[in-house]
């Protein structure tokens, strides 16, 4: 069990905020809590340093509200990805300032506290249309305690836009590169830096890009070394991986 969470529960008990039976119930469900439609992982922060992450599409507003309620009842934290503004507003009305909204990233957080800053991540996009996925990555990194710099719209159609900003590469611990179309930018970036590069193919592009598949295959086939590739439009996955790399480097 998580010693910090046990200490919080016992502290609430000593202050009379909860009863003995309520404290026992909190301790019983500390590893995970079965809501029938979901099993909330209250140990993820302990294992990974990343709060419970909840993919919002496909879940009803009622389910999301119940998940948020159980998270807050246990003084826990959660990150909701790909959330609609309409659902966020319902969360905000019910839980107030415990809910934070990052519109461009489509991320809502419940009970997430600010972490001490460790390391720096540079988020780079080939084009402006890649920014929604880039913001998902950038906000995820920031929520997990990384400093973030953004370098947007520096794709291979105008290489001078990239090469004039190479100093930003040197200051970063990890570089996240997002591109649609043919997905060439991560290979170029990885060829110019010794820093680890996380490549994110996006679904941006005309018909033959096949919704990001062309970019995904191009990134997987890169001849540059030091590249890891996540799934199409998976900004959250890229941000979480970058934060784990930074955390282990700085440990």
Rosetta blueprint (number, residue, H / E / L):
1 X L
2 X L
3 X H
4 X H
5 X H
6 X H
7 X H
8 X H
9 X H
10 X H
11 X H
12 X H
13 X H
14 X H
15 X L
16 X L
17 X L
18 X L
19 X L
20 X H
21 X H
22 X H
23 X H
24 X H
25 X H
26 X H
27 X H
28 X H
29 X L
30 X L
31 X L
32 X E
33 X E
34 X E
35 X L
36 X L
37 X L
38 X L
39 X E
40 X E
41 X E
42 X L
43 X L
44 X H
45 X H
46 X H
47 X H
48 X H
49 X L
50 X L
51 X L
52 X E
53 X E
54 X E
55 X E
56 X L
57 X L
58 X L
59 X L
60 X L
61 X H
62 X H
63 X H
64 X H
65 X H
66 X H
67 X H
68 X H
69 X H
70 X H
71 X H
72 X H
73 X H
74 X L
75 X L
76 X L
77 X L
78 X E
79 X E
80 X E
81 X E
82 X L
83 X L
84 X L
85 X H
86 X H
87 X H
88 X H
89 X H
90 X H
91 X H
92 X H
93 X H
94 X H
95 X H
96 X H
97 X H
98 X H
99 X E
100 X E
101 X E
102 X E
103 X L
104 X L
105 X L
106 X L
107 X E
108 X E
109 X E
110 X E
111 X L
112 X L
113 X L
114 X L
115 X L
116 X L
117 X L
118 X L
119 X L
120 X E
121 X E
122 X E
123 X E
124 X E
125 X E
126 X L
127 X L
128 X H
129 X H
130 X H
131 X H
132 X H
133 X H
134 X H
135 X H
136 X H
137 X H
138 X H
139 X H
140 X H
141 X H
142 X H
143 X H
144 X L
145 X L
146 X L
147 X E
148 X E
149 X E
150 X E
151 X E
152 X L
153 X L
154 X L
155 X L
156 X H
157 X H
158 X H
159 X H
160 X H
161 X H
162 X H
163 X H
164 X L
165 X L
166 X L
167 X H
168 X H
169 X H
170 X H
171 X L
172 X L
173 X L
174 X E
175 X E
176 X E
177 X E
178 X E
179 X E
180 X L
181 X L
182 X L
183 X L
184 X L
185 X H
186 X H
187 X H
188 X H
189 X H
190 X H
191 X L
192 X L
193 X L
194 X L
195 X L
196 X E
197 X E
198 X E
199 X E
200 X E
201 X E
202 X L
203 X L
204 X L
205 X L
206 X L
207 X H
208 X H
209 X H
210 X H
211 X H
212 X H
213 X H
214 X H
215 X H
216 X H
217 X H
218 X H
219 X H
220 X H
221 X L
222 X L
223 X L
224 X L
225 X L
226 X L
227 X E
228 X E
229 X E
230 X E
231 X L
232 X L
233 X L
234 X L
235 X H
236 X H
237 X H
238 X H
239 X H
240 X H
241 X H
242 X H
243 X H
244 X H
245 X H
246 X H
247 X H
248 X H
249 X H
250 X H
251 X L
